Amino acid sequence: MPSISTHVLNSENGTHVAGLTVTLTYIEPDGGRKKIFSNKTDTGGRLVQNFDFILTSNEIFEIEFKLSDIHNKKKGIYCNDIIFRVSLSSENDKFHIPIIVSQHGASTWWSGE
């Protein structure tokens, strides 16, 4: 069973980001979209989500971090969401994408098995 995990930190004050919505969407070969899950980070800023999905090849997904859950919209440039398009190819894939956010930026990296 594939798994997506994250740990979200606030770089402005060094705290964990609780209550941030993380959504995984499958991008179908014809361009259609199917939501796989949508859940919020816990009080420690973490989310671990296993999901049932039969992976037949390099399936394409989008992982969305809904920053508007935690930031108030300001004038000028504003980032509502951060979306990563990823490929998963094994039902045993474990994909981890931590992210450090602030009002004015974000930093991330990823790892997987």
Residue frames relative to the residue before (quaternion, step in Angstrom):
aa qw qx qy qz dx dy dz
M 1.0000 0.0000 0.0000 0.0000 0.00 0.00 0.00
P 0.4042 -0.7202 0.5007 0.2595 3.62 -0.71 1.00
S 0.1457 -0.7870 0.5976 0.0482 3.54 -1.24 0.58
I 0.1346 -0.7447 0.6494 0.0755 3.55 -1.14 0.81
S 0.0360 0.7881 -0.6143 0.0164 3.58 -0.95 0.84
T 0.0450 -0.7833 0.6197 0.0211 3.53 -1.29 0.48
H 0.1013 -0.7225 0.6749 0.1110 3.51 -1.40 0.24
V 0.1082 -0.8172 0.5659 0.0136 3.57 -0.53 1.20
L 0.0771 -0.8009 0.5938 -0.0095 3.55 -0.84 1.11
N 0.3629 -0.7006 0.5755 0.2152 3.56 -1.20 0.65
S 0.2935 -0.7949 0.5059 0.1615 3.60 -0.48 1.17
E 0.5722 0.6067 -0.3834 0.3968 3.59 1.22 -0.30
N 0.8292 0.1165 -0.0417 0.5450 3.58 0.99 -0.77
G 0.5265 -0.6901 0.3773 0.3228 3.59 1.27 0.20
T 0.5229 0.6475 -0.4103 0.3727 3.59 1.20 0.34
H 0.5520 -0.5540 0.4964 0.3767 3.53 -1.37 0.16
V 0.3532 -0.7304 0.5453 0.2107 3.58 -1.08 0.70
A 0.1101 -0.7977 0.5928 0.0124 3.54 -0.34 1.32
G 0.8112 0.3276 -0.2104 0.4363 3.56 -1.21 0.53
L 0.4605 0.6584 -0.4677 0.3684 3.61 1.19 0.37
T 0.3673 -0.7419 0.5184 0.2140 3.59 -0.73 1.03
V 0.0722 -0.7575 0.6488 0.0076 3.54 -0.96 1.03
T 0.0471 -0.8118 0.5815 -0.0255 3.57 -0.70 1.12
L 0.1674 -0.7530 0.6292 0.0951 3.55 -1.05 0.86
T 0.0424 -0.7964 0.6024 -0.0314 3.56 -0.79 1.11
Y 0.3383 -0.7179 0.5762 0.1954 3.55 -0.99 0.91
I 0.2402 -0.7407 0.6112 0.1414 3.56 -0.96 0.94
E 0.3047 -0.7839 0.5181 0.1558 3.56 -0.38 1.27
P 0.6623 -0.5319 0.3420 0.4018 3.63 -1.13 0.54
D 0.7007 0.4432 -0.2715 0.4888 3.62 1.09 -0.62
G 0.6253 -0.5602 0.3275 0.4335 3.59 1.30 0.14
G 0.4812 0.6593 -0.4404 0.3739 3.58 1.25 -0.12
R 0.2968 -0.7566 0.5620 0.1535 3.55 -1.25 0.42
K 0.0434 -0.7846 0.6184 0.0026 3.56 -1.06 0.84
K 0.3477 -0.7435 0.5325 0.2068 3.57 -0.61 1.16
I 0.2733 -0.7684 0.5637 0.1310 3.55 -0.85 1.06
F 0.7598 -0.2099 0.1212 0.6033 3.58 1.00 -0.84
S 0.0592 -0.7388 0.6674 0.0720 3.50 -1.36 0.32
N 0.1400 0.7898 -0.5742 0.1640 3.55 -0.61 1.16
K 0.4225 -0.7064 0.5124 0.2449 3.58 -1.26 0.35
T 0.5503 -0.5898 0.4732 0.3541 3.54 -1.19 0.58
D 0.4854 -0.6708 0.4825 0.2857 3.56 -1.14 0.69
T 0.7546 -0.3871 0.2620 0.4605 3.60 -1.28 -0.08
G 0.6766 0.4587 -0.2872 0.4994 3.59 1.22 -0.40
G 0.5463 -0.6459 0.3828 0.3713 3.59 1.30 0.23
R 0.5897 0.5989 -0.3459 0.4170 3.57 1.26 0.29
L 0.0267 -0.7501 0.6601 0.0290 3.49 -1.32 0.51
V 0.0110 0.7458 -0.6660 0.0125 3.55 -0.97 0.93
Q 0.0413 0.8186 -0.5652 0.0935 3.56 -0.57 1.15
N 0.1823 -0.7292 0.6521 0.0990 3.55 -0.73 1.13
F 0.0189 -0.8077 0.5890 0.0162 3.57 -1.10 0.55
D 0.4322 -0.6814 0.5331 0.2545 3.52 -1.16 0.72
F 0.2840 0.7233 -0.5896 0.2203 3.54 -0.71 1.10
I 0.3111 -0.7427 0.5609 0.1925 3.55 -0.75 1.00
L 0.1794 -0.7926 0.5792 0.0651 3.55 -0.49 1.25
T 0.1391 -0.8238 0.5477 0.0450 3.56 -0.56 1.17
S 0.7706 -0.0128 0.0062 0.6372 3.58 1.25 -0.41
N 0.7270 -0.3410 0.2839 0.5240 3.60 -1.07 -0.59
E 0.1141 -0.8159 0.5665 0.0207 3.56 0.05 1.34
I 0.3177 -0.7557 0.5492 0.1622 3.58 -1.01 0.86
F 0.0272 -0.7861 0.6163 -0.0372 3.54 -0.95 1.03
E 0.2280 -0.7139 0.6317 0.1986 3.54 -1.35 0.27
I 0.1687 -0.7408 0.6441 0.0892 3.53 -1.05 0.93
E 0.1065 -0.8150 0.5695 0.0099 3.56 -0.62 1.18
F 0.1592 -0.7389 0.6501 0.0776 3.53 -1.03 0.97
K 0.2376 -0.8137 0.5195 0.1077 3.59 -0.40 1.23
L 0.2006 -0.8316 0.5109 0.0841 3.57 0.13 1.33
S 0.5821 0.5913 -0.3824 0.4066 3.60 1.12 -0.51
D 0.5137 0.6192 -0.4229 0.4169 3.63 1.25 -0.16
I 0.8108 0.2996 -0.1159 0.4894 3.58 1.03 -0.76
H 0.7380 0.3675 -0.2163 0.5230 3.61 1.18 -0.41
N 0.3868 -0.6860 0.5646 0.2470 3.53 -1.09 0.74
K 0.4949 -0.6611 0.4753 0.3035 3.55 -0.95 0.89
K 0.1143 -0.7797 0.6145 0.0378 3.54 -0.98 0.95
K 0.6292 -0.5115 0.4060 0.4215 3.56 -1.27 0.21
G 0.7274 0.4057 -0.3130 0.4564 3.53 -1.19 0.57
I 0.7883 -0.2646 0.2188 0.5107 3.54 -1.17 -0.57
Y 0.0523 0.7886 -0.6079 0.0765 3.53 -0.90 0.97
C 0.2393 -0.7713 0.5767 0.1233 3.56 -0.84 0.97
N 0.2703 -0.7824 0.5443 0.1366 3.58 -0.46 1.23
D 0.8141 0.0248 0.0726 0.5756 3.55 0.86 -1.03
I 0.1971 -0.6966 0.6631 0.1906 3.50 -1.38 0.30
I 0.0527 -0.8113 0.5818 -0.0233 3.56 -0.73 1.09
F 0.1222 -0.7680 0.6269 0.0475 3.53 -0.95 1.00
R 0.2212 -0.7373 0.6216 0.1451 3.57 -0.99 0.84
V 0.0044 -0.8223 0.5647 -0.0700 3.56 -0.60 1.19
S 0.3100 -0.7186 0.5928 0.1903 3.53 -1.31 0.41
L 0.0741 -0.7669 0.6369 0.0288 3.57 -0.91 0.97
S 0.1098 -0.8457 0.5218 0.0208 3.57 -0.80 0.95
S 0.7557 0.3119 -0.1883 0.5442 3.60 1.22 -0.17
E 0.5055 -0.6603 0.4626 0.3073 3.56 -0.97 0.83
N 0.6671 0.4642 -0.3022 0.4982 3.59 1.25 -0.16
D 0.3652 0.7483 -0.4843 0.2684 3.60 1.26 0.13
K 0.0574 -0.7339 0.6761 0.0316 3.52 -1.11 0.86
F 0.0636 -0.8199 0.5678 -0.0374 3.53 -0.47 1.26
H 0.0642 -0.8041 0.5910 -0.0031 3.61 -0.70 1.09
I 0.0269 0.8004 -0.5959 0.0595 3.55 -0.80 1.05
P 0.1039 -0.7920 0.6007 0.0320 3.59 -0.11 1.27
I 0.0762 -0.7967 0.5991 0.0236 3.56 -1.15 0.59
I 0.1893 -0.7439 0.6327 0.1021 3.55 -1.07 0.85
V 0.0521 -0.8341 0.5483 -0.0299 3.57 -0.63 1.14
S 0.0269 -0.7404 0.6699 0.0483 3.51 -1.40 0.37
Q 0.7139 -0.4154 0.3271 0.4591 3.57 -1.28 -0.08
H 0.8114 0.3009 -0.1084 0.4893 3.58 1.09 -0.71
G 0.8296 0.0847 -0.0542 0.5492 3.59 1.15 0.22
A 0.1574 -0.7637 0.6172 0.1050 3.51 -1.36 0.03
S 0.1050 -0.7600 0.6381 0.0650 3.51 -1.25 0.52
T 0.0363 0.8166 -0.5732 0.0575 3.57 -0.93 0.80
W 0.0328 -0.7322 0.6767 0.0702 3.49 -1.41 0.11
W 0.1780 -0.7926 0.5706 0.1206 3.57 -1.19 0.16
S 0.0584 -0.7686 0.6354 0.0459 3.47 -1.30 0.42
G 0.0125 -0.8056 0.5922 -0.0057 3.55 -1.18 0.41
E 0.3726 -0.7006 0.5638 0.2291 3.49 -1.34 0.31
